[in-house]
């Protein structure tokens, strides 16, 4: 099955997957009125970063060393995205009495506080991050994001392995 997969095709598949995920996030926001919380926005940033690296990798069509570099960067971004999604899932599974109170919006915090303070507040989470508004097959958006970060990281490793053999 993987014998026909080249690094270029693998990176193109990752780019298309990220593009589809981002398009679906926009659909949920603008047509289903599921406003993203601060942790959702950080996960979107990670998906955009993955999408950009996958696109550059697909355009470049690297051989062994280039594929290792792109895949290493993709795995790092996937791990960061998975960490954010894991924190989000944890907040969603807290008992109601342990959920942090809702805080100010991300735009307000970015305008008023230094970036380090904003990130600290965002990772602490808030009540809006603990809400589960949409599910599919019993998984929330944050849980699906975690699944996709793992799958995209695995794809990056697979592409590097295939590049080694070619």
SULWOWO-V189362 format. One record per run of one state. SS is the DSSP state (a for helix, b for strand, c for the rest). FROM is the first residue (numbers start at 1). TO is the last residue. If there is no record, write none. Layout:
ss/from/to
SS/FROM/TO
SS/FROM/TO
This chain:
ss/from/to
c/1/1
a/2/4
c/5/6
a/7/30
c/31/37
a/38/60
c/61/63
a/64/92
c/93/95
a/96/98
c/99/105
a/106/112
c/113/114
a/115/124
c/125/126
a/127/130
c/131/134
b/135/136
c/137/138
b/139/140
a/141/165
c/166/166
